[in-house]
Amino acid sequence: MELNEEKELKKVIDDFTAAVRIFRTKDYTKASGAFESIVEQYKDSEYYSVLEIQGRAKMYKNICHSQLHPVQVVCTTDEDYLNEGIFQMNKKNFDKAQELLEPLIKKKFKEPYVNYLMSVVYLKKKDIPASLEHLKKAVKKDESYRISAHNDSDFDELFENDEFHSIIQR
């Protein structure tokens, strides 16, 4: 490596490390500015190693933007509510997932599947009786949910529960 490349690489690494440090504090406005500075300052670099870090700064800048300007989802169909409920489950926002899925239970929309999802939601909220009740309903409508529940790691904590075993056993 030439001396100039080494100097530029050290500088961009130091700048990038400082920007990531800001990013980790969740001050996305300040972090975005720091990453933007890296993107602009090194956009004309002739060194691949520097451009690689500049490219990473672009990616982090985009993440900052998405944190500062989150997409607002508007649910209009039952399928939208189902998908958003699953998304919220995956984000571990179980109260929001429950709020989105409960109306689908009342409408009997994709009934066994939504009951299965609600079983997981209630389990994660530590409401074992409600979880088992929804699992029973799912299995009653579709026997395949016995196998799903038996193999689903979400239900691992119920492995010693007698009622759970009575639901998943034939």
C-alpha positions in Angstrom: 0.0 0.0 0.0 1.2 3.4 -0.8 1.6 6.0 1.9 -1.3 8.1 0.6 -3.6 5.1 0.5 -2.7 4.2 4.0 -3.3 7.8 5.3 -6.7 8.0 3.5 -7.7 4.5 4.7 -6.8 5.3 8.3 -8.8 8.6 8.1 -11.9 7.0 6.6 -11.8 4.1 9.2 -11.5 6.6 12.0 -14.4 8.7 10.6 -16.5 5.5 10.0 -15.8 4.2 13.5 -16.9 7.5 15.0 -20.1 7.6 12.9 -21.0 4.0 14.0 -20.4 5.0 17.6 -23.0 7.8 17.1 -25.3 5.3 15.3 -25.2 2.9 18.3 -26.5 5.7 20.6 -29.6 5.9 18.3 -29.0 9.5 17.5 -29.9 8.9 13.9 -30.0 12.5 12.8 -26.4 13.1 14.0 -25.3 9.7 12.7 -26.8 10.4 9.3 -24.8 13.6 9.0 -21.6 11.8 10.0 -22.2 9.1 7.3 -23.2 11.7 4.7 -19.9 13.5 5.4 -18.0 10.2 4.8 -20.0 9.6 1.5 -19.2 13.1 0.2 -15.7 13.3 1.4 -14.5 10.0 -0.1 -16.7 9.7 -3.2 -13.8 10.5 -5.5 -11.3 8.3 -3.8 -9.1 6.3 -6.2 -8.6 3.5 -3.6 -10.9 0.5 -3.5 -10.5 -0.1 0.2 -11.6 3.5 0.9 -14.5 3.2 -1.5 -15.7 0.0 0.2 -16.0 1.8 3.6 -17.6 4.8 1.8 -20.2 2.3 0.4 -20.9 1.0 3.9 -21.4 4.6 5.1 -24.1 4.9 2.3 -25.8 1.8 3.7 -25.8 3.1 7.3 -27.0 6.5 6.1 -30.0 4.7 4.5 -30.7 2.9 7.7 -30.6 6.2 9.6 -33.1 7.6 7.0 -35.5 4.6 7.5 -35.3 5.1 11.3 -36.0 8.8 11.0 -38.8 8.3 8.5 -40.5 5.0 9.2 -43.1 3.7 6.7 -46.6 4.0 8.0 -48.6 0.8 7.1 -52.3 1.3 6.5 -54.2 -1.9 6.8 -57.3 -2.1 4.6 -57.9 -5.8 4.0 -57.9 -8.8 6.3 -54.8 -10.0 4.6 -53.1 -6.7 5.4 -54.0 -7.1 9.1 -52.7 -10.7 9.1 -49.4 -9.7 7.5 -48.9 -6.7 9.8 -49.8 -8.9 12.8 -47.1 -11.4 11.7 -44.6 -8.6 11.2 -45.3 -7.2 14.7 -44.9 -10.8 16.1 -41.5 -11.0 14.5 -40.6 -7.6 16.0 -41.6 -9.0 19.4 -44.4 -6.4 19.7 -46.9 -8.9 20.9 -49.5 -6.4 22.2 -49.7 -4.8 18.7 -49.8 -8.3 17.1 -52.7 -9.3 19.3 -54.5 -6.0 18.5 -54.2 -6.7 14.8 -55.0 -10.5 14.9 -58.0 -10.4 17.3 -60.5 -8.9 14.8 -59.5 -11.7 12.4 -60.4 -14.3 15.0 -63.9 -12.7 15.3 -64.3 -12.8 11.5 -63.0 -16.4 11.4 -60.5 -15.3 8.7 -58.0 -18.1 8.0 -59.3 -19.4 11.3 -56.9 -22.3 12.2 -53.8 -20.3 11.1 -54.8 -17.1 13.0 -55.6 -19.2 16.1 -52.2 -20.8 15.9 -50.6 -17.3 15.6 -52.6 -16.1 18.5 -51.5 -19.1 20.5 -47.9 -18.0 20.0 -48.8 -14.4 20.8 -50.4 -15.4 24.1 -47.5 -17.7 25.0 -45.0 -14.9 24.5 -47.2 -12.7 26.7 -47.0 -15.5 29.4 -50.8 -16.2 29.2 -50.5 -20.0 29.0 -54.3 -20.7 29.4 -55.2 -18.4 26.4 -52.3 -19.8 24.4 -53.5 -23.4 24.9 -57.1 -22.4 24.1 -56.1 -20.9 20.8 -53.9 -23.9 20.0 -56.8 -26.3 20.7 -59.0 -24.3 18.3 -56.3 -24.4 15.6 -55.8 -28.2 16.0 -59.5 -28.8 16.0 -59.9 -27.1 12.6 -56.6 -28.4 11.1 -54.8 -31.5 12.5 -51.5 -30.3 10.9 -51.1 -27.8 13.7 -50.4 -30.6 16.1 -47.2 -31.3 14.2 -46.4 -27.6 13.8 -46.7 -27.0 17.5 -44.7 -30.0 18.4 -41.8 -28.8 16.1 -42.1 -25.1 16.7 -39.4 -23.7 19.0 -41.9 -21.1 20.2 -43.6 -23.8 22.2 -40.5 -25.2 23.8 -41.4 -23.8 27.1 -44.6 -25.8 27.1 -42.8 -29.1 26.5 -43.4 -30.2 30.1 -47.0 -29.0 30.2 -49.5 -31.8 30.3 -52.3 -29.9 28.7 -50.0 -29.0 25.8 -49.1 -32.7 25.4 -52.7 -33.7 25.3 -53.3 -31.1 22.5 -50.4 -32.2 20.3 -50.8 -36.0 21.0 -53.2 -38.0 18.9 
